[in-house]
Amino acid sequence: MIREIDEQIQNIDSEMEELSAKTDDYAADVRLKELKSQRKKLLRQCENLTPADKVYLAKHKRRPKVDDYINALFDDFFIQRGDFLSKEDKSIYGGIAMFHGLPVTVFGHRKGRNINENMEYNFGMPEPEGYRKALRMMKQAEKFGRPVITFIDTPGAYPGLEAEEHGQANAIARNLAEMSALKVPIIAIVTGEGNSGGALAIGVANSVFMLEHAVYSVLSPEGFASILWKDSSRSAEACDLMKLTAQDLRSHNVIDGIIREPLGGAHQNPHKVYREIDALLTLELAKYRRMTPAELAKQRYDKFRYMDAAIIEAARKENA
C-alpha cells in the first residue's frame, strides 16, 4: 500500500514544484491548492502501516542519511578516517563534534543518495576496516571522556570473500566485546535498516532508540524468506513473522523508545525528526552525565546480558 501512496505523493510534489515557479498565475494557484489537499488525504492513509510498509520506508532512498543527521544536530564536526591498520572504509562515516557545547563522538552507516554514492559507500555495508575505524573512534572517545552517538542504517556487514579474509567476524566480535565495557555513555539510534551483526557492531549502547518506521532484525525479510521457504518473493509474509518493527521491539524491551516520524515517513519532513532526536539526545546525555564510568559500563552490560531472558519470558506470555 505505502509504495503506491508514496509514488503518488512524489508525482504531486513534482507538479507542485513546477507550479510554484509560476507567479501571478491564478490557474496555477488553484491547482496548487487542489494538490495540497490531495497530498494531505494521501498522507492520512499512512496512519496504520503493515510491517512490510515499514520495511519499504526504512529502505526509502530519500530517507535522511547519517550526514544529514550530523549536519542538522551537531556543530564543528571533524571527520575521522581510516582504521590505522589497512584502509579507509567509506561505509562508516563519523568523527568528533559538539552537541550543544558538549564534545561527542558521532558516527554511523553511510549508504549514499544515488547509484554512484551507493557503489562508493558499498550500499552501507561495512568491511572489517569500517568496524575497526568505529572502534578506534570509540576508544578515543573513552580516553577523552566523550559520549558516543551512533546512527544505524545498514543491510548488514559486507559478506564478500575479501571481507572474510580480512577478519569480518573478528572485527564485529571485538566491537561487541569492547562496547560492552566502554566507560562513556553510548546512545544508538536505528534510523532505517538495522540488519544482522552489521548493525549490532555499533549498537551495544546504554540506550537504543528506533525511528518509528525503522526496522531491526537478524537479517533482511528477503533473506529470511529465502532460508525458510526458498522463496524471496514471500518477504512481505516474512515481515509479519520477524517482529522487526520498532513497535514489536519496544513491546519486548529490546529497545528503549521510539522516535516519531511524520506521516509518510521521515523523508516527508526531516526537520521534524531532527527536532525529536535533538530533544531525546539532550535528555539522555543529561541522564548519563550523573553516572560514573563504572556504572555506565555495568548498566550497558546488564542491559544486554539479561535481554534474552526478558524476550523469552515475553514470548512465553504472548503464546500462553
Secondary structure by P-SEA (a helix, b strand, c coil): caaaaaaaaaaaaaaaaaaaaccccaaaaaaaaaaaaaaaaaaaacccccaaaaaaaaaccccccaaaaaaacccbbbbbbcccccccccccccbbbbcccbbbbbccccccccaaaaaaaccccccaaaaaaaaaaaaaaaaabbbbbbbbbcccccccaaaaaacaaaaaaaaaaaaaccccbbbbbbccccccccccccccccbbbbccccccccccaaaaaaaacccccaaaaaaaaacccaaaaaaaccccbbbbbccccccccaaaaaaaaaaaaaaaaaaaccccaaaaaaaaaaaaaaaaaaaaaaaaaaac
